[in-house]
Amino acid sequence: MERTRPYRVVVWGPGYTGSQALREIARRPELDLVGCVAYSPSKVGQDAMAYIGEEPCGITITDDKEAIYALDADVVLYAGASTPDESARHEEITRLLRSGKNVVTTTAYFFPWQHGEDYVRPLEDACAAGGTTLHGTGVHPGWFVERFALTSASLCTSVSSIAVREVCDLSHHAGEIIAAIGFGKRPERLGSRTRKEILSRYYFECIAGLGHLLGLELDEIVAEVVYVPSPRTLECAGVTVEEGTVAVVDGTWSGVVGGETVISIRELWYLDADLVDPAITVSSPDMYEVAVEGLPIDVRTRADLFTSDTHDVFGVDDRQSAANLATAVQLVQAAPSVVEAPPGILLAPGFAYPAADLRTIPDPLARRPRPIPTLIR
């Protein structure tokens, strides 16, 4: 039966992604904004839509989480900050789920089983208690591996390997984001595991999830992150990167079986295209490539993303990457499916799965996923 009333939506965290989500909500009459919660005191008290330059909607940005937990809403679009300590976010998400609100988030939970039962059980219990659904999404993770690469692999009846590569220009980002990643710092200062672990927890989930859906029993997942210094000073939108400091982050995450890589994710983030590996042809500021080896064919495909409307950019990101806009779109577009789904953790939908055993396709979670051992080099 067709739904006749709008979905009642809360935006949690009107930062860059959350603000883009608000703009998408403003375009969709089938979505009704009923709440907006911020961490920054400077945003509190402002009209949520006026804050992003749209017509006022009468919904005031608040920092009162308890009011949001008590609110009558269908779904929360959660775009809170990603931090090394996940405990605060975990508590917020589980309370939202227990309060009867479905949650779509870009910050985590793409394939949470990779983190073990102690991580997953509180989420599943909260979904059961609230009759709600949790879904992690975005462009990457969320779309690139889980949908784009998997759809490419569905052209094969069996898959022997999948290699994906994201190549992105981050020179338009704000200074604090650039610094958090490690740009503008001396490579020798970036040896701590914390920074690599923050990056790896997303891609570990991607590889574990893809391996599970393909029926590949991975032995381990290995991360190798390389920081490439710049031979000259670079002027970016939000920061000056001095000669000898990091201007390229080049990381590879590999799912291994019997000593051989069967799934790999390579992340190449740069501030100057001239510093990108010369073996790579950069065709767009946000480039996503997939290479599948299988039977009866191999598949090579690429997606290039471009911003189509300059009205959709905010602040320092005056050359806003299309990937950031697309992340907000994924957050918004997933809302109806998450609201209508049965209680529990929802995986990204796949058109077809080239699974090792076709009997697993109707319910890919019938086999309880197991955590894969990981190594960060």
C-alpha positions in Angstrom: 0.0 0.0 0.0 1.3 3.4 -0.9 2.2 5.6 2.1 0.1 8.8 2.1 1.9 10.8 4.9 5.4 12.1 4.9 8.2 10.3 6.8 9.0 12.3 10.0 12.7 12.9 10.0 15.3 14.0 12.5 18.8 15.2 11.5 21.4 14.5 14.2 24.5 16.6 13.6 24.0 19.4 11.1 27.7 19.6 10.2 28.8 19.3 6.6 27.0 16.0 5.8 24.0 16.8 8.0 23.6 20.2 6.4 23.6 18.6 3.0 21.0 16.2 4.2 18.8 19.1 5.4 19.0 20.6 1.9 17.9 17.3 0.4 15.0 17.1 2.9 14.0 20.6 1.8 13.6 19.3 -1.7 11.4 16.3 -0.8 7.8 16.8 0.2 7.6 13.2 1.2 10.0 14.0 4.0 9.0 16.1 7.0 11.7 17.5 9.3 10.5 17.2 12.9 13.8 17.7 14.8 17.4 18.7 14.6 20.1 18.3 17.3 23.6 19.8 17.2 26.7 19.5 19.3 27.9 23.1 18.6 26.4 25.8 20.8 26.6 28.3 17.9 24.0 26.4 16.0 21.5 26.0 18.9 18.4 28.2 18.6 18.6 28.7 14.9 15.9 27.6 12.5 17.2 24.3 10.9 16.4 25.3 7.3 17.3 29.0 7.7 20.7 27.8 9.0 21.5 26.3 5.6 20.0 29.2 3.6 16.6 27.7 2.9 13.2 29.0 3.8 12.5 28.8 7.6 10.7 25.6 8.5 9.8 26.3 12.2 12.1 23.5 13.5 14.7 25.0 15.9 18.1 23.4 16.3 18.6 22.1 19.8 21.3 20.5 21.9 18.7 18.7 24.1 19.2 15.0 23.3 16.5 14.0 25.8 13.9 15.9 23.8 14.9 14.1 20.7 14.8 10.7 22.4 11.2 11.6 23.4 10.2 12.9 20.0 7.7 11.1 17.8 9.7 10.5 14.6 10.1 7.7 12.0 13.8 8.0 11.4 16.9 9.7 12.5 19.6 10.7 10.0 22.6 10.4 12.2 25.7 12.4 11.0 27.6 12.8 14.3 31.4 13.2 14.2 33.6 10.1 14.0 36.0 9.8 16.9 38.5 7.2 18.2 36.2 6.5 21.2 32.9 5.1 19.9 31.2 4.8 23.2 29.3 8.1 23.1 28.0 7.4 19.6 27.1 3.8 20.6 25.0 5.1 23.5 23.3 7.7 21.4 22.4 5.2 18.6 21.2 2.5 21.0 19.0 5.0 22.8 17.5 6.3 19.6 16.7 2.7 18.5 15.2 1.8 21.9 13.0 4.9 21.7 11.3 3.6 18.6 13.2 5.6 16.0 14.9 3.9 13.0 18.5 5.2 12.4 20.4 5.7 9.2 24.0 6.8 9.8 27.1 7.6 7.8 29.5 7.2 10.7 29.5 3.4 11.4 27.6 0.1 11.3 28.2 -0.8 7.7 29.0 -4.4 8.7 29.2 -4.3 12.5 29.6 -8.1 12.9 33.3 -7.5 12.0 33.7 -6.0 15.5 32.4 -9.1 17.4 29.3 -10.1 19.3 29.9 -7.7 22.2 29.7 -4.8 19.7 26.7 -6.2 17.7 24.4 -7.6 20.5 23.6 -4.2 22.1 22.5 -2.9 18.7 20.4 -5.9 18.0 18.8 -5.8 21.4 18.0 -2.1 21.0 16.4 -2.8 17.6 14.3 -5.6 19.1 13.2 -3.4 22.1 12.2 -0.5 19.9 10.9 -2.4 16.9 13.5 -0.5 14.8 16.1 -0.8 12.2 19.7 0.4 11.9 21.5 1.0 8.6 25.0 2.4 7.9 25.4 4.0 4.5 27.3 6.6 2.5 29.3 6.7 -0.7 32.2 4.7 0.7 31.5 2.8 2.8 27.9 2.2 1.9 27.7 2.4 -1.9 31.0 1.8 -3.6 31.8 -1.6 -2.3 28.5 -2.7 -1.0 26.4 -1.8 -4.1 28.6 -0.7 -7.0 31.3 -3.3 -6.7 28.9 -6.0 -5.7 26.6 -5.3 -8.7 29.7 -5.4 -11.0 30.5 -8.8 -9.5 27.0 -10.0 -10.1 27.9 -10.4 -13.8 29.9 -13.4 -12.8 28.7 -16.8 -11.6 31.9 -17.1 -9.5 34.4 -14.5 -8.3 38.1 -15.2 -7.7 39.1 -11.6 -6.8 37.7 -8.0 -6.5 40.0 -4.9 -6.4 38.5 -1.5 -5.9 40.2 1.9 -5.8 39.0 5.3 -4.7 41.0 8.3 -5.9 39.9 11.6 -4.4 41.0 15.3 -4.4 40.7 16.6 -0.9 42.3 20.0 -1.5 38.9 21.7 -1.1 38.4 20.5 2.5 38.5 22.7 5.7 41.8 22.8 7.5 40.7 20.8 10.5 39.6 17.9 8.3 42.9 18.0 6.4 44.9 18.0 9.6 42.9 15.2 11.1 43.7 12.9 8.2 47.4 13.8 8.5 47.9 16.2 5.6 50.4 18.9 6.3 52.3 16.9 8.9 55.7 15.3 8.7 55.4 11.6 7.7 57.5 10.5 10.7 54.9 12.1 13.0 52.1 9.8 11.7 53.3 6.4 12.9 50.8 6.1 15.6 48.3 3.2 15.3 45.3 5.4 16.3 45.1 7.3 13.1 45.4 4.2 11.0 42.9 2.3 13.2 40.3 5.1 12.6 40.7 4.7 8.8 40.9 0.9 9.0 37.7 0.2 11.0 35.6 1.4 8.0 37.5 -0.6 5.3 37.8 -3.7 7.6 34.0 -3.7 7.7 33.8 -3.3 3.9 36.1 -6.2 3.1 34.5 -8.5 5.8 31.0 -7.7 4.5 31.9 -8.3 0.9 33.7 -11.5 1.7 30.7 -12.7 3.6 28.3 -11.9 0.7 30.6 -13.6 -1.8 31.0 -16.7 0.4 34.7 -16.2 0.7 36.2 -17.4 4.0 38.9 -14.8 4.6 41.9 -15.7 6.8 42.8 -12.1 7.7 42.5 -8.5 6.6 45.8 -6.5 6.3 46.1 -2.7 6.3 49.1 -0.8 4.9 49.0 3.0 5.0 51.7 5.2 3.3 52.1 8.9 3.8 53.6 10.7 0.7 55.4 14.0 1.3 55.0 17.0 -1.1 58.1 18.2 -3.0 56.8 21.8 -2.8 54.5 24.0 -0.8 50.8 23.7 -1.6 48.0 26.2 -1.0 44.7 24.4 -0.4 41.3 25.8 0.5 41.8 25.4 4.2 45.5 25.0 4.9 49.0 25.5 3.6 50.9 22.3 3.2 54.7 22.9 3.4 57.3 21.1 1.4 58.2 17.8 3.0 54.9 17.3 4.7 52.1 14.9 3.7 50.2 15.7 0.6 49.0 12.2 -0.4 47.6 9.3 1.7 47.9 6.0 0.0 46.4 3.1 1.8 45.5 -0.5 0.9 43.3 -2.9 2.8 43.6 -6.6 1.7 41.4 -9.6 2.4 43.6 -12.6 2.3 42.9 -16.3 1.7 45.8 -18.8 1.7 48.3 -16.0 1.5 46.7 -14.5 -1.6 44.7 -11.2 -1.8 41.2 -11.9 -3.0 39.6 -8.5 -2.0 41.4 -5.2 -1.9 40.5 -1.6 -1.3 43.0 1.1 -2.2 42.4 4.6 -1.0 44.3 7.4 -2.7 43.6 10.8 -1.3 45.6 13.8 -2.6 46.0 17.5 -2.5 47.6 17.9 -5.9 46.9 15.6 -8.8 50.5 15.9 -10.0 51.6 13.9 -6.9 49.3 10.9 -7.6 50.9 7.6 -8.7 51.7 8.1 -12.4 50.4 4.7 -13.2 46.9 6.0 -12.4 44.9 8.2 -14.9 42.9 10.7 -12.8 39.6 11.3 -14.7 37.7 13.2 -12.1 38.1 14.6 -8.6 36.1 11.7 -7.2 36.9 8.5 -9.0 35.8 4.9 -8.2 37.2 1.9 -10.0 36.3 -1.8 -9.8 38.2 -4.8 -11.2 36.5 -8.2 -10.9 38.1 -11.5 -11.9 35.7 -14.4 -12.3 33.8 -16.7 -14.5 32.6 -16.5 -17.2 33.9 -12.9 -17.5 36.1 -10.4 -15.9 34.7 -6.9 -15.3 36.3 -3.5 -15.3 34.2 -0.4 -14.5 34.6 3.1 -13.2 32.3 5.8 -11.7 33.3 9.5 -12.0 31.3 11.9 -9.8 30.9 15.6 -10.5 29.0 18.4 -8.6 26.2 19.6 -10.8 24.9 22.7 -8.9 27.1 25.2 -7.1 24.1 26.1 -4.9 24.8 22.9 -3.1 28.1 23.9 -1.6 28.8 25.4 1.8 31.6 27.4 3.3 35.2 26.7 2.7 34.4 23.8 0.4 33.9 26.1 -2.6 35.0 23.2 -4.8 32.9 20.8 -2.8 33.5 17.2 -3.8 30.6 15.3 -5.4 31.4 12.4 -3.0 30.3 14.5 0.0 27.1 15.5 -1.7 26.4 11.9 -2.7 27.0 10.8 0.9 24.2 13.0 2.1 21.9 11.7 -0.7 22.6 8.1 0.4 21.6 9.1 4.0 18.3 10.6 2.8 17.4 8.0 0.2 17.8 5.1 2.5 15.2 6.5 5.0 12.1 4.9 3.5 13.6 1.5 3.1 14.9 1.5 6.7 11.6 2.7 8.1 9.7 -0.1 6.3 12.3 -2.9 7.0 11.8 -5.5 9.8 13.6 -4.7 13.1 17.4 -5.4 13.1 20.5 -4.3 11.3 19.9 -3.7 7.6 22.6 -4.4 4.9 22.8 -2.4 1.7 20.6 -4.0 -0.9 22.3 -5.9 -3.7 20.7 -6.6 -7.0 22.3 -10.0 -7.2 25.0 -11.8 -5.3 27.6 -14.0 -7.0 27.7 -16.1 -3.8 29.7 -19.4 -3.5 26.3 -21.1 -2.7 23.2 -19.6 -4.4 21.0 -20.9 -1.6 22.5 -18.2 0.6 21.2 -15.3 -1.6 17.6 -14.9 -0.2 19.0 -14.3 3.4 22.7 -13.4 3.4 22.6 -13.1 7.2 21.3 -16.6 7.8 24.9 -17.5 8.3 26.1 -15.5 11.3 29.1 -13.4 10.2 32.3 -14.0 12.1 35.0 -11.4 12.8 38.1 -11.7 10.6 41.5 -11.3 12.2 43.1 -8.0 11.3 46.7 -6.6 11.0 47.8 -3.0 10.6 51.3 -2.4 9.3 
